[in-house]
Amino acid sequence: MASIKIPTPLRVYTDNEAQVSVSGATVGDALSDLVGQYPDLKQHLFQDDKLRSFVNVFIDDEDIRFLDGTDTEIEADASLRIIPSIAGG
């Protein structure tokens, strides 16, 4: 199964799990499986069923925005990371 690494601020919504096993053929499928397991995550990752602009997802070191976005195909043993953007002043 693929896995998604959860950033510390979002672990409160995954029962403090740092990594979650997911299934799916694409990044979007994997994220859907993730929010299926942890529904409270959905509002933090998606808006109007689209990935929020400040949520970055990587496969290994590749940003999915430079691939096919949530339609990017993944291997069964893929390692994904969610990295929320941080703004400062």
C-alpha positions, -999 to +999 in steps of 0.1 A: +000+000+000+010+036-005+016+058+025+010+095+032+032+113+058+011+137+078+025+170+090+025+176+127-003+203+127-027+179+110-019+148+131-046+160+156-071+148+129-054+114+123-053+102+159-017+114+160-006+091+133+025+104+115+020+081+085-012+066+071-015+037+047-038+044+017-048+028-015-055+042-049-041+045-084-037+083-083-028+110-058-064+120-058-075+084-050-050+082-022-062+115-007-098+104-010-089+072+009-071+093+036-101+116+042-123+085+041-103+071+070-101+105+088-131+127+077-121+157+098-091+162+075-112+170+045-119+206+054-082+212+059-071+196+026-100+204+002-123+233-007-151+227-031-137+192-037-103+206-049-070+205-031-065+238-013-039+260-029-017+261+002-016+223+005+014+208-012+017+171-020+049+154-029+057+120-043+092+114-031+107+148-039+084+156-068+057+183-063+025+170-079+018+205-092+046+199-117+033+165-126-004+158-133-017+172-100-041+149-082-044+129-114-007+118-110-005+081-110+012+064-081+029+031-075+014+007-050+043+014-026+045+052-032+054+075-004+035+108-004+040+138+019+016+166+027+033+199+033+012+229+041+025+262+030+036+285+058+034+323+056+052+347+077+058+383+080 
